[in-house]
Amino acid sequence: MADQLEPVFQIQRIYLKEASLEQPNSPAILLEQEQPAVDIQLAIEANPVAEGMFEVAVTATVQTKIKDKTVFLVEAKQAGIFEIRNLSDEQMGPIMGIACPQIVYPYLRGNVADLVQRAGFPPVHLAEINFQAMYEQQQAQAASTQEAPALVQ
């Protein structure tokens, strides 16, 4: 047992990788009294950057519209560099798909709210996300997609 290496999981850095804000219909759209519809999309990506080092990024796209006109569009990508070593492949999936996004996401929420507020709008507070449920749903979808071709034959 002494020859087995201890698992390593450390945050190296959390950073705002990308942020953009567009108000294509300002200033006219700002005079509208109607409440805008809000659409929020999230994406997670994980990439190796060096031996035992991984970048995990969570991207939020927030678009608000009144009728068919955009009030504002915000896209922000918050990332973290994590040192992850001596874990099995079975452990890596949940670490990259659940643990790392849970660490990065609160920073993303704060940056999106701040960016929207600095643009002159009430802040948009992204909801809490259950990354474990999201990960399990993605795994189930991937498993059913892999099984589907076998059923067709």
ZAKOL-315181 format. One record per residue (C-alpha): x, y, z; residue number from 1; residue in three letters. Coordinates in steps of 0.001 Angstrom, whole numbers, plus 500000, padded with zeros to 6 digits. Each point is the difference from the previous one (the first is absolute). Last residue first. Layout:
+--------+--------+--------+------+------+
|      u |      v |      w | kelo | logu |
+--------+--------+--------+------+------+
|      X |      Y |      Z |  NUM |  Ala |
...
+--------+--------+--------+------+------+
//
This chain:
+--------+--------+--------+------+------+
|      u |      v |      w | kelo | logu |
+--------+--------+--------+------+------+
| 470618 | 496820 | 464193 |  153 |  Gln |
| 498051 | 502973 | 501317 |  152 |  Val |
| 500278 | 498947 | 503637 |  151 |  Leu |
| 503807 | 499978 | 499856 |  150 |  Ala |
| 499949 | 503516 | 498503 |  149 |  Pro |
| 497974 | 501247 | 503015 |  148 |  Ala |
| 502287 | 498650 | 502713 |  147 |  Glu |
| 502648 | 502701 | 499546 |  146 |  Gln |
| 497343 | 502722 | 499976 |  145 |  Thr |
| 498424 | 498509 | 503153 |  144 |  Ser |
| 503366 | 500064 | 501788 |  143 |  Ala |
| 500726 | 503593 | 498955 |  142 |  Ala |
| 496560 | 501116 | 501175 |  141 |  Gln |
| 500475 | 498227 | 503347 |  140 |  Ala |
| 503436 | 501601 | 500431 |  139 |  Gln |
| 498595 | 503445 | 499173 |  138 |  Gln |
| 497198 | 499518 | 502554 |  137 |  Gln |
| 502510 | 498873 | 502634 |  136 |  Glu |
| 502139 | 503084 | 499348 |  135 |  Tyr |
| 497008 | 502368 | 500277 |  134 |  Met |
| 498834 | 498285 | 503197 |  133 |  Ala |
| 503510 | 500334 | 501475 |  132 |  Gln |
| 500321 | 503575 | 498769 |  131 |  Phe |
| 496950 | 501077 | 501979 |  130 |  Asn |
| 499960 | 503613 | 498874 |  129 |  Ile |
| 499134 | 503033 | 502112 |  128 |  Glu |
| 498161 | 502549 | 497921 |  127 |  Ala |
| 501772 | 502774 | 498118 |  126 |  Leu |
| 499275 | 503380 | 501531 |  125 |  His |
| 499433 | 502587 | 497293 |  124 |  Val |
| 500827 | 503425 | 501385 |  123 |  Pro |
| 497563 | 502861 | 499347 |  122 |  Pro |
| 501187 | 501745 | 496854 |  121 |  Phe |
| 502422 | 502866 | 499420 |  120 |  Gly |
| 502838 | 498171 | 498261 |  119 |  Ala |
| 501850 | 499908 | 503326 |  118 |  Arg |
| 497096 | 497934 | 501363 |  117 |  Gln |
| 500268 | 497468 | 497172 |  116 |  Val |
| 503766 | 499680 | 500469 |  115 |  Leu |
| 499698 | 499651 | 503786 |  114 |  Asp |
| 497302 | 497307 | 499823 |  113 |  Ala |
| 502022 | 498085 | 497383 |  112 |  Val |
| 503204 | 500289 | 502058 |  111 |  Asn |
| 498336 | 498840 | 503199 |  110 |  Gly |
| 498375 | 496983 | 498374 |  109 |  Arg |
| 503270 | 499066 | 498265 |  108 |  Leu |
| 501883 | 500112 | 503306 |  107 |  Tyr |
| 497346 | 497755 | 501568 |  106 |  Pro |
| 500380 | 497572 | 497055 |  105 |  Tyr |
| 503745 | 499232 | 500257 |  104 |  Val |
| 499948 | 497772 | 503106 |  103 |  Ile |
| 496839 | 498105 | 499055 |  102 |  Gln |
| 501379 | 499633 | 496450 |  101 |  Pro |
| 503113 | 498268 | 501429 |  100 |  Cys |
| 498107 | 497564 | 502242 |   99 |  Ala |
| 497302 | 498879 | 497540 |   98 |  Ile |
| 501169 | 499268 | 496447 |   97 |  Gly |
| 503786 | 499961 | 500458 |   96 |  Met |
| 499942 | 498210 | 503388 |   95 |  Ile |
| 497071 | 497790 | 498934 |   94 |  Pro |
| 501820 | 498851 | 496862 |   93 |  Gly |
| 503429 | 499611 | 501647 |   92 |  Met |
| 498863 | 497467 | 502617 |   91 |  Gln |
| 499124 | 497253 | 497505 |   90 |  Glu |
| 503250 | 500696 | 498110 |   89 |  Asp |
| 501900 | 499312 | 503221 |   88 |  Ser |
| 501616 | 502814 | 501945 |   87 |  Leu |
| 503722 | 500498 | 500568 |   86 |  Asn |
| 500128 | 503650 | 499014 |   85 |  Arg |
| 497765 | 503031 | 499644 |   84 |  Ile |
| 501522 | 503469 | 500023 |   83 |  Glu |
| 497221 | 502409 | 499146 |   82 |  Phe |
| 499988 | 503089 | 497824 |   81 |  Ile |
| 496736 | 501868 | 500222 |   80 |  Gly |
| 497793 | 501714 | 497503 |   79 |  Ala |
| 497186 | 502518 | 499811 |   78 |  Gln |
| 498557 | 500643 | 496560 |   77 |  Lys |
| 497567 | 502887 | 499627 |   76 |  Ala |
| 497484 | 500781 | 497306 |   75 |  Glu |
| 497570 | 502849 | 500438 |   74 |  Val |
| 497326 | 501036 | 497511 |   73 |  Leu |
| 497876 | 503057 | 500619 |   72 |  Phe |
| 496593 | 501396 | 499049 |   71 |  Val |
| 499753 | 497825 | 496890 |   70 |  Thr |
| 497007 | 500728 | 497773 |   69 |  Lys |
| 497503 | 497298 | 498991 |   68 |  Asp |
| 497342 | 500835 | 502605 |   67 |  Lys |
| 502052 | 501464 | 502845 |   66 |  Ile |
| 503098 | 497885 | 500309 |   65 |  Lys |
| 502531 | 499024 | 502638 |   64 |  Thr |
| 502918 | 497720 | 499209 |   63 |  Gln |
| 502253 | 498435 | 502623 |   62 |  Val |
| 502771 | 497676 | 498842 |   61 |  Thr |
| 501886 | 498305 | 502812 |   60 |  Ala |
| 503252 | 498128 | 499475 |   59 |  Thr |
| 501604 | 497675 | 502556 |   58 |  Val |
| 503659 | 499173 | 499476 |   57 |  Ala |
| 502159 | 497169 | 501336 |   56 |  Val |
| 503716 | 500210 | 499223 |   55 |  Glu |
| 501979 | 496933 | 500934 |   54 |  Phe |
| 503465 | 499295 | 501399 |   53 |  Met |
| 501328 | 496474 | 500645 |   52 |  Gly |
| 502478 | 500255 | 497113 |   51 |  Glu |
| 499205 | 503265 | 498268 |   50 |  Ala |
| 496937 | 501900 | 498703 |   49 |  Val |
| 497395 | 497211 | 499992 |   48 |  Pro |
| 496572 | 501229 | 498963 |   47 |  Asn |
| 496618 | 500203 | 501704 |   46 |  Ala |
| 496902 | 501700 | 498614 |   45 |  Glu |
| 496731 | 500964 | 501627 |   44 |  Ile |
| 497107 | 501823 | 498341 |   43 |  Ala |
| 497143 | 502082 | 501347 |   42 |  Leu |
| 497130 | 501736 | 498188 |   41 |  Gln |
| 497755 | 502709 | 501445 |   40 |  Ile |
| 497029 | 501517 | 498159 |   39 |  Asp |
| 498250 | 503025 | 501516 |   38 |  Val |
| 496772 | 501494 | 498654 |   37 |  Ala |
| 499862 | 503762 | 500449 |   36 |  Pro |
| 497343 | 501801 | 502045 |   35 |  Gln |
| 498205 | 502640 | 497924 |   34 |  Glu |
| 500588 | 503695 | 500679 |   33 |  Gln |
| 502250 | 500616 | 496997 |   32 |  Glu |
| 502200 | 503118 | 500277 |   31 |  Leu |
| 503176 | 497933 | 500311 |   30 |  Leu |
| 499275 | 498410 | 496605 |   29 |  Ile |
| 500576 | 503384 | 498311 |   28 |  Ala |
| 503508 | 500511 | 501492 |   27 |  Pro |
| 501045 | 497346 | 499289 |   26 |  Ser |
| 499010 | 497315 | 497500 |   25 |  Asn |
| 503316 | 498142 | 499738 |   24 |  Pro |
| 500745 | 499937 | 503741 |   23 |  Gln |
| 502901 | 497542 | 500016 |   22 |  Glu |
| 502073 | 498754 | 502911 |   21 |  Leu |
| 503063 | 497800 | 499829 |   20 |  Ser |
| 502065 | 498042 | 502480 |   19 |  Ala |
| 502823 | 497505 | 499583 |   18 |  Glu |
| 502460 | 498082 | 502161 |   17 |  Lys |
| 498950 | 501285 | 503415 |   16 |  Leu |
| 502433 | 498246 | 502295 |   15 |  Tyr |
| 500367 | 497335 | 502690 |   14 |  Ile |
| 503539 | 498718 | 500615 |   13 |  Arg |
| 501912 | 496963 | 501259 |   12 |  Gln |
| 497167 | 498196 | 501742 |   11 |  Ile |
| 501284 | 496731 | 501403 |   10 |  Gln |
| 498939 | 496373 | 499743 |    9 |  Phe |
| 502717 | 497377 | 500588 |    8 |  Val |
| 499378 | 496306 | 500679 |    7 |  Pro |
| 502731 | 498323 | 502066 |    6 |  Glu |
| 502266 | 497678 | 498079 |    5 |  Leu |
| 499897 | 496259 | 500546 |    4 |  Gln |
| 503433 | 498518 | 500822 |    3 |  Asp |
| 499306 | 499877 | 503749 |    2 |  Ala |
| 497085 | 497657 | 499404 |    1 |  Met |
+--------+--------+--------+------+------+
//
